[in-house]
Amino acid sequence: MPARSIDRWLWLAACLIGIDQISKWIVLAQLKPGETVYVAPFFNWVLTFNPGAAFSFLADAGGWQRWFFTLLALVISGWIVAMLRRHSGEFRLSLALTLILSGALGNVIDRIRFGAVVDFVQWHAAGYYWPAFNVADAAITVGALLLAWDQFAAKPDAGNAVKPDQGGST
């Protein structure tokens, strides 16, 4: 099957990266590091910088993790573009990959600019707080959930299966 154009997926990724970066620009202009702004009973704005990965994994590793996670995200992004070329006609899979791509690259921009990822969304309930995150993190999470759904969802028959009326009985 010939590769289909991935332009629409790359444009979507670029738009999502733009939304991510604009949201971070606004937060950086409005909040000081560590400052918290109450928004709702379950939601705060808070400016934090995460030098690690999800849930601050390797945040205290001494600095090497900045370049490790940057390189890892760039390699994964290259793999995702290759996968998009092969599967651009599969909507759910391509959307999942595009969300992950945009989130990875949005956070790469932060790592290069600041040495850490800018996080600012904080959810909480009954005294329990979810680690702060950003638009890029949300895109990665939704993309990963869509990817899992796509892997378990029924796929259209490729025409290889034996139909019930075409034999198989003796």
N, C-alpha and C positions, 0 to 999 in steps of 0.2 A: 504494500500500500504506500503510495507516495506521501512524503511529509507534507502536512498542511501548514499554512501560514500560522505563525504564532504571534503575529503583530498585535492582535486584540488582547492576548494574554499579557504581553509585555507592556502594552499601554495601561491595562488595568493595574499591573504591578507598579508602574511609574506613578499612577494616580494615588495608589495606596501609600507608597513611599512619601509622596508629597503631603498627604494628609497626616501621616505620622510625624514628619519633620516640622510641619506647621504647628501641630499640636504641641510638640516639644518646644518650639520657639516661643509660643505663647506662654507656656508654663515657666520657661527660663526667664522670661521678661517680667513675670508677675510674682514669682515666689523665690524665696531664699532657700538654700539647701536646709532640709530638715523642717521647714515651715509647713504647717498643716492648716488647711482651710476647710471648715465644715461645709458640706454641700447638702447632705440629707442624712437621716438617721442611720443609713447603711453605707455611706459613701463620702469620702474626703478627697481633696486634692492635696498631695504632698510631694515635695520635690526631693527625690533621692537619686543617687548615682550608684549603679550596681556594676562593679568591675568584674563580676563573675558571670555565670550563666543563670538559668532558671533557678529560682529560690536561692539566689546568691551562691550557687555551687562554685567553689574555688575562688570566692571573692577575696580571701586572705592569702592567695597563693604567691604574692610577692611581685606581681606585674607581668610575668610571662604569659599569663592567661589572656591578656588583652590581644596579643598577636596570635595566640593559638586559636581563640574563638573567632577572630577575624579571618584567619586562613581557613578554618573549618567551614565558616559560613560562606566564604567565597567558593570553595570547592563544592559544597552542597548546592550552591546557586548554579554553578556550571552544570552539575548533574541534572538539576531541575530543568534548566533550559533544554538540555538534550532530551529529557523525558517529555517535555512539552512538544518538541518537534515530532516525536513518535506518537503522541496521544492527544494532539490538539483538538481533535474532533470529539473527544470524550469529555463532555461538559463538566461533570462532577469531579473527575480526576484532574482535569486541567485547572478548574477553579481552586481545588485544594492545593495543587502545586503552586499556583500563582500567589495564593495567600501566604504560603510558607516562604516563597521567594521574596515577596515584598517585605515581610517581617524580618527575615534574615538580613536583607540589605539595609533596611531602615536602622537596625541595630548596629550593623557594620559601620554606618556613617557616624553613629555616636561613638563607637569605640575608637575610630580614627580621630574624630574631633576632640573628644573629652577623655579618652582612656577608659571610659565606662559608659554604660547604657543609662539614659535618662528615663526614670520611672516616675509616674505621678498619679496614677489611679489607685486608690486604696479603698477596698471594700471591707466592711466589718459588720458583725452582728453579735449581740450578747457578750461583748467584751473580747471577742475573737477577731483578729485582724488577718486578712489575706495579704501576702506580700505585695507591695506596690508593683504595678506593671504599666505598660504603655500600649499605644495603638499597634505597634509592631508585634508585641507579645500576644495581643488579642488575635491578630491576623494569623500568627503561627499556630495558636491554639485551635482556632476555628478550622484552619487548614488541616491540621493533624486529625481533628475529629471527622472532617469530610473525607480525608484520605482513608481513615479506618472504615468509615461507612462504605466508601467505594469498594474497598477490598472484600467486604462481607456481603455487599448487595448482589443480587442476581444480575448476571451479565447477559446481554442478548446472545442467543445461540449462534455460534459461528457456522452452523450448517454441518457440523461433523457428527452430531448425535444421530443414533439410529432412531427413526420414528417408530412408534409402537406398532404400526401396521406393516413394517418392513422386515419382518423376520424376527429371529431371536428365539422362536419356539421350535421344538422338535416334534 
